[in-house]
């Protein structure tokens, strides 16, 4: 099975690691064969041609060519989600499975348009944070959670999805409003849910670990994420490309995007509750 990579620039952590992990997780059945990027890396200066020469992956001249030659497609650009709608447009017309890397979209309305295009063309499409597949979050009795707090690194725009994904996945309720509080090298986002429960996510220095504290009936559950959640994520990606279920339900992805959209607004008015937009 031939996989195609579409990226804003290719010399980045996800594109550099996913090919070998996909090959390993699929037992060699799936290989990244084609790649396209809009520009050279603004950080390292490595061009698409140089990256492809280094990795042995074939550079194609257009997204259209990549979609035609590939059996499944990964739209990367993990640090530039504002490029996802444009980069995914042709893949979403193809009917072939498409995974769009985190963060799915810059705002809720863009996220809705991406899923609408996929659904309208019968294209299996999904997006998720790899933290969804951390071993530590498996098998949790969500009915007993009364509040939840998740920690991780800065910065909010790039990495908050890693805290928002498990928050939405485990709380299983519509978020109504958010409040942002910030300090030097720190943010705290409070979230109120429709059933009266509350949660929060926070970020600090780049080396901050992923962790959580769940308040459950009868006590607390403290979680330090130490499992290889990226390898777990790649295994689920392989299952999806083989025709399996979506890696994350669309409604949960839209809920993550709705909270993130409200949080970006809340940054402009700290300590003020901001409503979370409806996903439908």
Secondary structure, 3 states (H helix, E strand, C coil): CEEEEEECCCCCHHHHHHHHHHHHHCCCCCEEEEEEECCCCCCCCCCHHHHHHHHCCEECCCHHHHHHHCCEEEECCCCCHHHHHHHHHHHHCCCCCEEECCCCCCCHHHHHHHHHHHHHCCCCEECCCHHHHCHHHCCCCHHHEEEEEEEEECCHHHHCHHHHHHHHHHHCCCEEEEEEEEECCEEEEEEEECCCCEEEEEEECCCCCCEEEEEECCEEEEEECCCCHHHHHHHHHHHHHCCCCCCCCHHHHHHHHHHHHHHHHHCCCCCCCEECCCCC
